[in-house]
Structures are given as C-alpha cells and as structure tokens.
Amino acid sequence: MIDTSVQQPIFSLPIAFGLDDQVQIKLCQKMGDGKISMISVNKTYDPIIIDPYDTSNFKIHGAVVWHAHSWI
C-alpha cells in the first residue's frame, strides 16, 4: 500500500518513485551534498544517486506503508 500524500523523501520508510519511465521501490539515505542515495534491499543492485531538485526524470509517488507477500 502506497501513501500517495507523501511527496518528499522519508528516510524511515521505503519510497515508491518514478525514474526514467520506471517505478521502483527503494530506501532513501541522505548524502552530505544534499543528494539522496536510493538503496535496494537486494544488494545485487547498486544505489541510485538522485538530485531531489532535478524533477525532469524523478518523481516520488509515495511511501510504502504496508505490504504482503506469499512464499508459494
């Protein structure tokens, strides 16, 4: 479940965001230079560095507030 009222990075919840026509869900980590590192739980994927002020190809869709999955 995505809380679409969240339009700014929250550093305690996974964020659903659009980047270059793809929607992804990642954790946010604030960097010292004002940029945001979008980190995947799956360590196979490298972090994505985002400039939150460059909205040309980046849009926050909301915060993930609930999820469920089945292992079968």
Summary of the structure (lengths in Angstrom):
residues: 72
radius of gyration: 12.3
end to end distance: 20.7
largest distance: 43.0
contacts: 149
relative contact order: 0.34
helix: 0%
strand: 42%
